[in-house]
């Protein structure tokens, strides 16, 4: 399998392996730094290691969380090894004060003698050892490691959708596409170069080719599927998976053009327990409280900057009606980033280089400070910390008529951040909104506390590297 599923969220296997390697390497790095600084004798070090291990584990876990927050592992795909190691340096620098605070708080059970110099030495060891281990891992694994060979049954619209959306260099992470097998009486929309004309049955093809998975992506199953042939393939150990489920697993979003109400009803997901509801609310309050304390000085400076630019009588905040849980309307609060009469001619989409944005507004939008007042929406319960971004009623009405399943995003509370904000840039038109809905539906279908926590951690990367800001 190229993916593992943890708490209903799909994670790419190489990322899991790299995370485990990083964890072990960082534990070793801390241990080496402690050995050279405080021990110097192997037998004494081994006898005392039981007291050192909790500190090494805390050092490793904190740095690993920071690396996840800064997107270190994913950066290998877009920025290469140099970009990955550059982010690693940044992570290790941030990790030193973060671990120091924990060592001070937990001084009754963490071994922290001379921790500042020790952590610096451990971080230096960690950087070089991480670089070596990652280079060895990528050299041994190769770019096609952990990928399954996949054959697609069907060559119509749904099959073409899979080909177009999942075979880009960015998306094709977990599989190698063998080809598409056309179905009789189904119009072929896949180009000839990707088609497989089987001389015999699927079963016979499987016996001669190491295909691990068959993706059923036919447009109309009523026209007939080779069920006996598929059953024989399954008995050979080949996995049979529906096209929409395959798309969801590989892209971490839902294929709007491929799903039906029946698929949504019978597919796994959309489960919300009372325990999850309580845990999510606790996480909302905790995250909002921490963000409020951390962001309060910046919020005060923003208010002052807005007053300086637009005058003492100019409003600092901007309130807007948005659609929330189950379609209820509430008011969302933001720092004003546009001129006071920005919508005198009616509601319009925000656009790139929008002339209505003020100078202060341009800055606070780039670093997401304009969204900070929504912390109070999270605290009063009208929003969650994690969820689909709330949209205005006028746009919701328009989009619900044009985009299938758009209203389903209101099954959960809107959020300050969300899965779509991590995976896609700012939406300023209908097509972008359609794409973001694919990610929102994935979140609603697979929501869990682990996914919420992962989104909160990775939002740090969005803020620092200005992904999706407009």
N, C-alpha and C positions, 0 to 999 in steps of 0.2 A: 504493500500500500504506500502511495506517495503522500497520503494525508492520514493524520490521526484525528479523532474527534474527541475533544475534551469538553465536557459540559455543553454538548450540542454545537460547539464551534469547531470548524475545520482548521487545523494547523498543519502546514507543510512539514513533512518529516525532516528534511535537512535543517530547518530552523530549530526543530526540537533537539536534534543531535548536536547542532552547533551550540545551543543553549546549555546542554549537559556538559559538553567539552569546556565551554567557558567557565561554568561553575567549578569543575574540577581544577582547571588551570588556575583560577583565582584562589582557591583554597591552597593549592601548592605554592603559589606566589607568596601568600601571607605566611605560610609555614617556613619558606626559605628565608624571608626577611627576618622573621623571629629567630630562626636558627643562627643566622650570621650576626644578629645584633645582640642577642641575649644568651645564647647557649654556646655554640662552638664545639660542643662535644656530643657525638651522636647518641651515646647511651643515655646521657642525661636528658637530651631532647626527646627521645622515644619514651622514656619514663614519665616525662612531664606533658606529653602531647595531649592527653585527655583533658587537661586544663586549658590548653591552647585551642582545641578544636572548635568550641562554640564561637570564639572570636573570629576564627578563620571562616566559619560558615556565614556569620553575619556580614563580614567584609565581602564575601563572594555574592551573597544574595542582594545586598544593597547595590553593588556595582552592576549586577545583572539586571535589576529593575531599572536603573538609570540607562543602561544600554538599550533596553526595550523601549523606554520612553523616547530615546533619541533615534530610534529606528536603525540601530547599528547593523543588525543582521539583514534586514531588507535592503539596506543601502548597497549591499554587494551586487544586487541585480542591476541597479541604475548607475552607480558611481564607481563600481569596480573595487578591487582590493584596497587601493589607495584611499578612496572615499570612506570605505569601511573602517580602516585603521585611523583615519583622521577623526571620525566620530568617536572611535574608541578612546583616543587621547582625551577628547572633550569629556567623555563619560567618566573616565578615571579621575580627572581633575575635580569634577563635581562630586564624585564619590568620596573623596578624602574628608571634606567637612561634614558630609551626610553621615558617614560612618563614625566620625569623631563625636558627633552629638549622641548617637546611640551608645557609644562606648562610655560616655560620661553618665548618661541616664542609667545604663545597666552595669554600673561599676561593681555591683555585688556579685555578678556572675560572668562578666566578661573580663578577660585578661588584657589589660590595657596599659601596662607599664611603658612609658615613653611612646604613647600611641601615635603622636603626630609624625615623628620621624619614621616610626615603624610603618605607618600607612603610606607614607610617601615612597619608602623603599619597596613596599609590597606592590604599589601601583606601577612602579618602574619595572619590577620583575614581571608583573602581569602583562604590561604592554608588549614586551619582547616575547614572552612565552605564548601569548595569544596570537601574535603574528606568525610565529613558527608553526604552532598547531593548526591554525587556519590554513596556512599555505600547504601543509602536508595533507589536510583533510580535502581541500579542493583538488589537489594534484592526484590523490588516490581515488577520489569519488568520481571526478569527471563531470562534465555538464549534464550528462544523461543519467547519472546515478539516481536511484530511487524512482525512476519514471517507469510507468507501466505502458505496454503497447496496447493501443485501443483501436478497435474497429467499430465503425458507425454503421448501423443498419438503417438505411434510408438515404435518399439523396434529394429530397424536396426542400420546402421552405425551412422547416425546423433544422434539418441537417446543415443547410447553408448558414443558418443563424449560428450554429455551433462553430462552423468553420471560420466565419468572419470574426466572432467575438472571442474565441478561445485559442486561436492559433497565432496571435500576435506575440512578438518576443517577450512582452511584459507578462502576458497572461499564461502562456503555455509553460507551466512550471512542473506539473505533476504527471504528464503523459506524453507519449510519442504516438502521433496519429498514423495508423497504418493505411487507412483509406475508407471510402464510403461504398457500401453495397446497395445499389438501387433496388427498389421494390417494383414489381410489375404493376402497371396502371397508375403509378405515381409520377407526376411530371418531374423531370430532373432539373434541379437548379444549381447543382454543384458542378464545377468545371471538370472537364474530361481528365485532366491530370491527376485529380484526387479520387477518381472512381476505380473500384475494383470489380472486374467482371469475373465472378467465380466460375470455373469450369465444372465444379462439383458442388457439394453441399457445404454449408458453414462448418459442420462437424469435421469434414475432411480437410478443410482449410486450416482448422484449429490444430489438427494432428500434425500438419506440416509447417505451421508457423507459430511462434511463441506469443500469441495474443493472450493477454490476461483479462480483458474486459470487452464486452460487447455493449455498445450504447444504442438503445432503441430510440430512434429519432424520426419516426414516420409521421406523416401529416394526418393520416386517417387510418386508425387500426382496424376499422370495420372492413377495410378492403382485404384484410387477411395478413396474418403474420405466420412465418414458418415455425409454428409453435413446437412441433416435434423436433425439428432441427435445433431450435434454441434450447430445448430441454436436454438434448444429447450433449450440447456444448456445456450446459451447466453441470451435467454429470461428470464432465471432464475436468471440472474445477474452474471453468471460465465464469467470471462474474457477469451477470446480466443486470443492467441498470437503465432506468428511464432517462430520456434525454434531459428533461427539466431538472431532475435530481443530480445528474452528472454536471450540468451547467452550474448549479448552485454550489456543489462541492468544489469545483475547480476555480470558480471566479469569486466565491463568497458574496454572491448576489443572486437575486431571483430573476429568471428570464420571463419578462412580462408577455412576450409574444408566444411563449411556449406553454405557459401554465393555464389551467382552467379552474373553475370553481371546484370541480371534482378532485383535481390534484391537490388543491389547498385543503380540502376536507380530509383526504385520506393520507396525505404525506405526514411525516413525523414533524413535530414542532407545535407552535402556538399553545404551549402549556405554561400556565402561570399558577403557582401554588401560593397559599397564604404565607408560607415561610419565605418564599421569594419576595412577595410583596412587602413583608416586614423588613427583610434584609435590604431590599432596594431603597426603602424609605430611610433606613438608618444610614446607608451609604450616601444617599443624597444629602442628608443633613450634615454628615461628617465632611464630605468633600466640599460642600458649599461653605461650611464654617471655616475650614482651612483656607479656602480661596479668598473668603472675605477678609480674614486676618492678614493674609499675605498681600492682597491687592488693595487694601484700604489706603496706604500712602499714595499709590498710583492713581486711585480714584479721586483723591483730594486734589492732586496735581492736575488731573484732567479737568476737573470742575473749574479750577483757577484759570487754566489755559483757555477754556471756552469763553469765560467771562472777559479775559484780556482781549481776545480776538473780536468778539461780537458785542462787547459792552456789558455793563453791570446789570442791565435789565434783561439781557438775553437769557432765554431758558437754557438750563444745563441739560435737562433730561428730555427725552422724547418718548411718549407713550403711544402705543398702537394696538388696535384690536387684532388678535390672532385666534386661530382655531385650535382648541386643545382636545383633551380626552373626550371621546364619544361626540365630537362635534361641538362641544360647548365653547363659547367665545369668552376670552379673557383679555386683559390688557397686559402687554409686555413692556418692560421698561429698558431703555438704552440711553447711553450718553448721546446727545445730539451731535451728529456728524455732518449734517447737511444744513443749508440755509433755512431760515425759519419758515419760508413759504415754498418749500421744495415741491409740495404736491397741490399747489393751488389749482392745477388743471386736472387733478385726479391721480389715482394710484397708477404708477408705472414701475416696471422692473428696474432695479439698480443695475447699472452697466459699468463696464470698465472705463476709467477716466471720466467718470460722471461729473459734469460741470456743476452740479448742485452741491458737491462735497466741499466742505470748508478746508482750510489748510490744517487746522487741528484735527478735523475729521479724517483727513487722509492718513495722518499718522496713527491715530487711535484705531482706525480700521485695519491697518496693516499688522498691528500687534494685538488686535482683538480686544483692546481695552473698552471699546464701545459696548461690548456685550456684558461687561461685568455687573451692571445693575440688575441683570436677570438672576443674579444670586438670590435676590429677595423673592423672585417668583418661585425659585426652587424651595426656599425656606417656608413660603406660605402654602406650598403644595399644588400650585397651578401648573408648575413644570417639574420635571425630573432633571437630575444632573445629566443623565444619558438618555437619549431618545431622538426621534426625528425632529428636525428643526420646525418650529411652528410657522405656518403661513397665514397670510391675510385672507379674510373671508371672501373678498372679491376674487382673488386668484384661486382659492379653493373651489369656488363655484365653477369657474371656467375650466380648471384643470380636471375636475371630477367628470366633466362631460366629455373630455377629449382623451384622457389617459385611463386605461382599465385598472381597476383595483386601487385607484388613488385614495379613495376614502378609507381604505384599510389602514392607512398610516395613523389614523386617529383612534385606533384600538388601544394605543398606549399614550401615556403623557408625552408631550413634546419635551425636548431636552436642550440643555445649554450646549452640549456637544453630542456627537453621535457617530455611528458607523459610517454613514454617508459622508460626513465631514472629514473623516480620516482617509477615505478611499477616492474621493472625487472633489474636484475644484468647485468654486462658487457657481451656483445655478442662476443664470440670468435670462433663460428662455425656456420654452416648453420642452425642447429636446433634452436639455440639461436636467430639467426637473424629472423627466421620464427616467433618465439614467440614475439619478439620485434615489428615485423611488425603488429601483431594483435593490439598492443597498439597504434602504429603510425596511423593505419587506423581509430581507434576510435577517436583519436585527430583530424585528418583531417575531419572526418565526423561530429564531434560535436564542432568544434573550435568556441570559443567566447572569448571576452575580459575577462569575469569572469574566464573561464578555464585557460587562459593565466596567469592571476594574481594569481590564486590558485597554478599553477605549479611553478611560480617564488617564491612564499612564501614557498612552501613545498620543494623546492630545498635546502633550508637551512638545512633541516633534512638530505638530501642526503650527503651534504658536511660535516656536523658535525659528522654524524655517519658512514661515509665512505661507503654508500650503492653503490654497483656497480662499485667501483673504481678498476682498474686493472693496 
